[in-house]
Amino acid sequence: MSNEIINSWQRFLDNAGQPNSNGQIEFFTDAGRGTPKDIFQDAALTIAQSNPYLLDDSGRIRGDVHYEGTATLVHTDNTTFEFRQDDEITVSSDGLTGGITIDESSVASMVANQGLALGSVVRTRGYYSPNLFGGARYLVVAGGTGTADNYRFHNLGNGLQAQLLDLEDNNNFLVAGARGDGGTNDQSAMQAVINQGGDIFVEGNFIFVADNLTIPVNCRFIGFGEMKQRNGATGDFLQIVAVAVSSVKFRDVILDGNQPNTNPDNSTFGWVLP
């Protein structure tokens, strides 16, 4: 059975992370580029595919590309300027991709993409919309691999799941769906990230609002953003449980218990320590 390297849903990016609009992909048998690779439109390897293959204006291949073994992919833009070479790109017959990143504008567009194959790597440009932060990389895995929490795992419309990659670099509230607009209650997104522990990046120029947050694991909050208790909230804003106070650290983060507009349970105005 042949390997399917790409399908019509997948998009190629240039080195700046932008769609390679009207560029092309050339396939070779090896890194030395001595021999063009035979590529095909069908899994039976009977219908030849154009090589190089011209991308459309969104950087996508409109059709399927199949081949056997591995291939070297040479990427050029619409002026034939070469900007990248990917060597030994291989895919197993079950559809696992290698070296290909699929670009999606948001988590919603990723979830709606019926063409995502097992093993695909997806990069979102934002959680809710492009270039508004919260973008991340995901690996498409089998359905049921993890508990869908709209953060580490998302259920896809085709029955598979998207698993967050590079968690250490993406451990922030925006990637979990927080808006940080100072009005939306970001409680569930913030708590999901806090539960992962480790370094949590609180981005500057954002105000993350919640009712009551529990810190059950070692955490270090880093950044110049603000964490604020929601107007009208009752109970304490932050409660450290199960870990020593010394295991929870804040650096350059603004913490606002919002005393005039909340009703904490004790005289510390929203802070509970073990």
N, C-alpha and C positions, 0 to 999 in steps of 0.2 A: 504494500500500500504506500502511496506517496505521502509526502509531508506537505501540509498546507501552511505556507508561511504567512500569508495575509489574506484578508477578505475585504469586501467592499466597504465595511464599516470602519476599518482601521485607517488612521491618519498618520502621516509622517511629518515630523517637525524639523525645522532647521536648527542651527546651533544656538539661536536666540530664543528657542522655545516657541517660535511662530510656525503656523502651517506652511509647509513647503509648496506654496501655490504654483501650479503649472510647472513644477520641477519634474525630475525623472529619477528613477531607480534603475541602475544597471547591475545585472547579476553575472558573477564570474564563478568559475569552479574553485579558485583559490585566491589567496591574498596577492599573489604576483600578477593577477589579471591576465594570465596568458591565454585562457580559453573562456569564451562566454558560456554561461550556464544555460542548459536547456530548461526552459520553464514552460508550463502548460496551463491551460484553462480548466482542466478537469483532473480528478483524482486518478483516473485510469492512465493519464499521461499520453493521451492520444491526440489532443487538440493543442497545437502550439500557441504559446502566448507571446506577445511582443516583448522583446528585450533589446534595448531598455524599454521600460514601461513608463508612459507619461502619466503624471498625476493630474487630477483635476484642480479647479481653482481653490478647493478647500484642502488640498494636500492629500487626497484620498485616491486609492486605486479602486476604480469602478469595475470590479470583476475579481476573480480569484486567481491566485498564483500558486501552483503546485510544482514540486520538484523532489528529487531523491537526494538523500545525504545532506551535505552542508553547502553553503554558498557564501561568497563575499558580496556585500551590497555596497555599491558606490552611489552616494547621494549628490546630486547636482541641482542647482536652482534653475529658474527659468531663463537665466543668461548663460547656462552651462557651466557656471562657477561651481567647482567641486568643494564641498565643505565637510564631508565625512565619509569614512570607509568603515564598515562593520564586517569583521571577519568571522568565519565559521558559524554563521547563523544557521541554526538547525531547529527543527520542529519534529516532535514525535507524532506518530500517526493518530494519537488521541487528541491532537489539536493544541498541544502546548507550544507556545511561541517562545522565541528567543531573540532578544535584542530589539524588539519592536515595542514602542510606546504609543498607546492610543490616546489621543487628546480629546477631552470632553470639557464643555464649558462649565458644568456644575455637577453636583452629586445627582440631581434629578435627571440630567441628560444621560449620565452613566447608567442609572437604574433603568432608564427607558430603552437603552441600546440592546435590542434583541440579538445583535450579532456578536456580542462579546463571547469569546471562546475561553474554555478552561485554560488557565495558565497565562492569559493575556495580562499585560501591565497597563494600567490606565492612569493617566494624569489628569486631574481636574484643575481647572483654572480658578476655581473659587467654590465655596460650598453652595451658595445660592445663585450666584451669577459670576461671570468672568471678572477677574482682576479686582474683586472686592474681598480678597483674603479668604483664608480657609481652604485653599487649594492643597492637594496632597497626591501621593501616589498610592495606588491600590493594586493588589494581585487578585485576579479572578480565580476563585476556588470553588470546590463543590458545595452545593447547597447543604446547609446544616453543619458546616464546619465550625461555626461559632454562633454565639447568640447575637442576633441583630440588635444593635444598640444605636444605630445611626452615627457611629463613631468608629469603632474598630471593625465592625462588620455591617455591611449593608446588604439587604436582600435585593437581588436584581430581578428584573421583570421576566427573565428567561429561566428562572429557577436556580441559578447559581448565586454565589455571594461575592462581594468585593471586600477584601481584607486590607486594612490599612498597613502600608509598608513604612519603614523608617520611623517607627513610633517615637524613638528618642528625639528625633528632630521635629516631630509633629505633635508633641504633647502640649497642645494649647487649646484654649476654649473654642476658638474659631473653627478648627478642624472638626470639632464635635457638634457644630451647628449653632454655637452661640452667636448672637448678633452684635453684642457689645455697643448698643446704641444708647444706653442709659435709661431706656424705658422698657424694653422687652425683658420678660423674666427668663433668664438664661439658666435657671436652676438645674434642669436635668443635664444639660451639656456640661456645665461646670462640675457637677458632682461626678459625672462619668469620667472626666479627665482626672479629677482629684483621686478617684479610686485607683487609678493606675500608679500614682505615686511618682517619685523621681523628680526631675526638673520640669517645672511647668512654666511655660513662657506666657506672661501676661502682657500682650502687645500694647505699646503706647498709643495714645489717642483713642482708646476704647474704654468704655465704662461697662463693666459686666455686673449685671444686677441679679440677685438671687434672694430667696427667703432665708433658708437655714442650710448651712453647709457643714458636713461632718468630715473631719480629716482623720481617716483610720489608719493611714500608712505614712511612712517617711516622705516628706514633700519639701521641695524648695521652690518658692514662687519667685520668678525673676522677670524683671521688665519694668516699664514705666507706665503701665496701664493702671486702671482702678477697679477694685472689687467693692461693690456697694450693696448694702441691704435694701431691699425693695420697700418703697413707701407703703405703709400700712401693714408690714409684716409683723407677726408676733413670734415670740421665741427668740433665741439667740442666733446671731448671724453665723459665727464660726465656733465649732466645738471640736476640740482635739480629743480623740478617744483612742485607746489601745496602744498609743505610742508616747514616748517621752516628749515633753515640750521642746527639748533641745533638738529633736529630730525634725521639727517643722521650722523652716526658715523663710523669711521674706527679705527680698533685696530690691529696693527702689520701687516697690509696689505701693500704691495708695490704697489703704484700707479704710472704708467709710461705713461705720455702724449706723449712720443715718439716725442718730439719737432723737432729733426732734420729731421724726416721722414714723417711728417704730415703737414697739412695745416689748423690749427684751425681758427675759425672765428673771434677771438678777441685776445687781448694782454695778456690774462691770460693763453695762450697756452693750451687750451682744457678744462678749468673748468668754468662752468657757474653757478652762484648762483642766487637765486631769488632776 
